Amino acid sequence: MKNILITGGAGFIGSHLVEYLLANTPYQITIIDNFEPFYDPMVKRANIEKALQNSRTRLIEGDINDNDFLQNQLAAHYDCIVHLAAKAGVRPSIQQARQYYTTNVSGTQNLLEWAAQHHTPQFVFASSSSVYGTNPNVPWRESDALLLPISPYASTKISAELLGHVYSHLYNIRFLALRFFTVYGPRQRPDLAIHKFVKHINNNKPIPFYGNGNTRRDYTFVADIVQAIVAAIHYDQSPYEIINIGNHHTVSLSELVETIEELLDKKAELQRLPEQTGDVPQTFADIFKAQHLLNYHPQTPLREGIAQFIAWYAQQYPTLVEV
């Protein structure tokens, strides 16, 4: 029976992963979360309320920056650490660069050090498409060494990937860095575009619309992300890999807004704003490597995924949304 540690397990992606593992495996799950108030911590507590009713789930509240916490609270052995905890957001990282470095780099090193001391064989790390930055060579391939990050957040993810290579080499830890591309779906953070657009359009408020609408993103539904993580937990070949996890399909900001308008049957009022510092013009994943190594095949088209998000949102906020 596997014993899995999931950092950030009460968050958007983490809570979906916890639910999937509880429903489809016999694994014991330990969640670490510090319930940082980047958004309402009660939202994250609600995310895992049902999971915590399962006797195979344990929640430890604490911070990965605290080595004493890690040494005193974690079990003697985990078969795999899935490291999802991070200070999130490209734009806030510009104002809080030191805090992002501390959590995303030093915190990751703390976990890798713990894994080395306790002979953890597998480490799955949530990296980001933001590491590619303004690299013009799309679709982005992992083999392309031209990384041009334009935010502190992106640079912390590159640093953590490199730390993973060091610890994999020195301590025989299999390290897989999964570069996620614009994850969305039920429980998405309230500061992210799809969540914000649905809320504002439905409530007849203007949506922040940056630039001319031509920026493009490779949107990836959370259930597809979970399938990739689960495959990475079970991966048993090479000792170190960086793998894109995207949808291999780009959508412009204008197209995204139009899709939400159609599904809500309401017209958006646009608050036109200049492009934001730190935002890249496009993201686009080459997923050949994920298909080959993880048998990864994203299943959810954007329209279907947004419809699922709206259905979840209507259930969460029935007085605010009618669909």
N, C-alpha and C positions, 0 to 999 in steps of 0.2 A: 504494500500500500504506500503510495507516494505521499510525502509531506511537502506541501507547497507554501512558500511565503510570498505574499503579494503586497508590495508597498503601494500606498495610494489606493488601496482596495475599496475604499468607500466612494471614490470618485466616479466620474462618468464611465470611462472604459473599465476601470477596475471592478466596479459593481456588476457590470455585465459579465465579465470574466468569472467572477466568483459564482454567480448564478449558473452559468453554463457548466462549470466544473462540478458543482454540487448536483446538478441534474443528470450529468452524463458520465461521471467517474466516481470511484469510491474514495477519492483523495481527501486527506485532512488539509484544511485550508486555514492558514493564519494570515490575518489582515493587519497591516500597520497603517495607521493614518493619524495625522496630527490635527485634522479638522481645521486647517488654517482658514481664517475668515476672508479669503480672496472672494468668495461668495458665501451665502448663508450656510453655515455648517449644518443646520438642521436639514437642508436639502440632502447633504451627503449621508447624514444619519438615516434619513428615510430611504435612501438608496439600498442600504444593507439591512434594513429592519427585518425583512423576511429571512434573509440568509442567516442572520444571527439566531434564528429560532432552530436552526439545524445544529445538532450536537457536533458535527464535523467542522464547524466554523468557530474560530477564536479571534476576537478583536483585541489588539493591543494598541492603546492610544499613546503615541509618543512621536518623537522627532528623529529622523535618521541622522541629523547633525550631532546628536547626543550619543557619544560612544558608550557612556555608562549605561544608558537606556538599552542600547543594543546588546551589550554584554550581559546585562542582568535579566532582560525580559525575553530574549529569544530562546527557543529550544536548542538542544545540543546539535541537532542536525536537520537540514532540509534537503530534499532531493533536487529542488529547483527554487531559485529566487526569481520572481517576476517583478522587475523594478519599474513601476509606473509613477512613483511619487516624484514630483518636481514642482518648482515654481513655474507656473504656466503663463503663456502669453508673450507674444513678440513685443508689443508696444509697451507694456509696463516694464519690461526688462531694460528699456532704454533709460528710465528714471531710477531703476533699482539694480544696477548692474552688479554691485558687490553682493547684495542679498541673493541674486540669482546664481552667482558663482558659488557662494557658500553652499546653498542647498543642492544645486544640480551637479556640481563637480565634487566638492568636498564630501557631500552626503553620499554620492555614489562611491567615492573611494572608501568611506567608512564601511559601506555594505560589502564592497569587494574584499576589504581587509578581513571583515568578519567571515566572509565565505572562504577565504584562504585559510584562516585559523581553524575553521570547522569542517574543512574538506567538502564544501558544497560543490557537486560536480557540474551543475548547470546554472547559467545566469542569463536571463532574457531581459534585455534593456529596451525601454521605449525611447527611441531616438525620434528624429523629426525631419521632414522634408525641407525644413528651413535651413538645414546645413548647406544645401546647394546654392542658396542665395540667388545671386544674379547670373549664375551659370547659364549661358544662352543655348547650350547644347541639349535640346529636348528631343525626345523624352529623356529624363535623367537616368543615368545608369550608375550602378554602384562602382563600376570599374573606372569611371571618370574621376580623376584625382583633382579636378578643378572645382574646389569648394570655395565659394565667394560669399560667406555669410555677411549679413548687413544688420544684425541685431546681437546684443549680448546673449539673448536666449539661444540663438543658433550656435554661437561660439561655445556655449557650455555643453551643448549636445555633442559637438565634435570632440571636445576635451574628454567627455565621458566615454565616447567610443574608443578613444586612444588609451584611456586608462584600462578599459576592458581588454585591449590587446596585450597590455603589459601583464595584467594578472592572469590572463589565459596562458601566456607564455611561461610565466614564472611558477604558477601554482596549479597548472593542469585543470583550469576551470574552462568548460566550454561556454563561450560568450557569444550570444547572438544579439546584435543591435538591429532592431526593426525600425526602419525609418517610416513613420506613419505620415500619410498624406491627408490632411484636412478631414479629420474624423467628425462625423455627425450622426444624429439619431436620437432616440429617446434618452433623456437625462443629460443632453448636451448642456455645457456650461451656459449660464444666462448672458455672459458677455460676448458670446460668439454669434456670428452673423445670422445663421438660420434661426436660432432661438430668438434673437433680437428682432429680426424682420417679421417673424410670425406674430410676435407680441404686439409690435407697433402697428403693423398693417391692420390686424384685427381690431385694434383699439383706436383706429383712425388717427394715429400719430405719425409724423414724418419719420422716415427711416434714414439713418446716416448713410449717404451714398458717396463713396470716395472715388474721385477721378471721373473718368468718362464712361465707366462701366465695362471697359475692355479687359481689365485684369481677369486672369483665368486661374481656376483652381481644379485640382484633381480630388473631387469629393469622394470619401470612402465611408461606407456605412459601418456602424459600430459592430454589427454581427459578423461582417467580413473580417474586421480587425481581430475580433475574438477568435475566429477560426485560425487566423495566422498565428496568434499567440499560442494557442493550444498545440498547433503543429510544431512550433518552436520548442515548447516544453518537451515534446517527444523526440525532437531531432537528435540523432546520435552519430553523426558523421564527422565532419571537419571541426576543429577546435575553436575556430573564430570566423564569424561571418557578419557582414553588413548586408541587410536585405531590405529593399523597398517594399512597402505594403501600401499600395494605392489601388486605384480603380482603372488606370490606364485610359482615362477619358477626361478631357478638360471641359469646363463649363465657365462661361463668362459671368461676371457679376450681373450684367443685364439679364442674361438668360436665367440665372438663379432667381432674381426678383420676379420675373415673368412667371416662372413655375409656381412660386409661392402665391402669387396673385390668382392664378388659375385655380389652385387647390382651395384657396380661401374664398374664391369668387368675390374678391375685393381688390380695388385699385390702390397701389401704393402711392403715397405722397413722398417725394424724394427731397431730402435735405442735402443739397449738393455741396460737397466739401472737397478740398484739395487732397491729393494722394498723401498717405501717411508715411512718415519716416519709419523705416524698418520693414515695410511691406514689399514683397517681391512682386514683379509683374505677372509671373505665372508659376505654377507648379504642375508637373507632368511626370508620372512615374512609368519607367520601364519595369515591368513586373516579371520578365522572363526568369530571373533568378529565383523569385519566390515560387513561381510555378514549378520550376525544376527541383528545388530543394525542399519545399514545404507543401507541394501539391496545392498551392493557393490559387483559387479561382473565384474572384469576387462575384457575388450573385445578385446584388441589389442595385438596380438603376436609380438614378437620382430622384426621379418623380415618385417612385415607390417608397424610397427611403424618407423623403420629405412628408409623404402622406402618413407614414408611420409616426414620424415625429409629431405631426399635427394631432393625430389621434391621441398620442400620449399627453400632449400639452392640454388638449381639451379635457382629458380625464383629471389632470393635475389641477387645472384652473377652470372649472366648469362655469364660473360666473364671468370669466373674461373672454372665453372663446366659444364660438359656436361653429361647428363644421358639419 
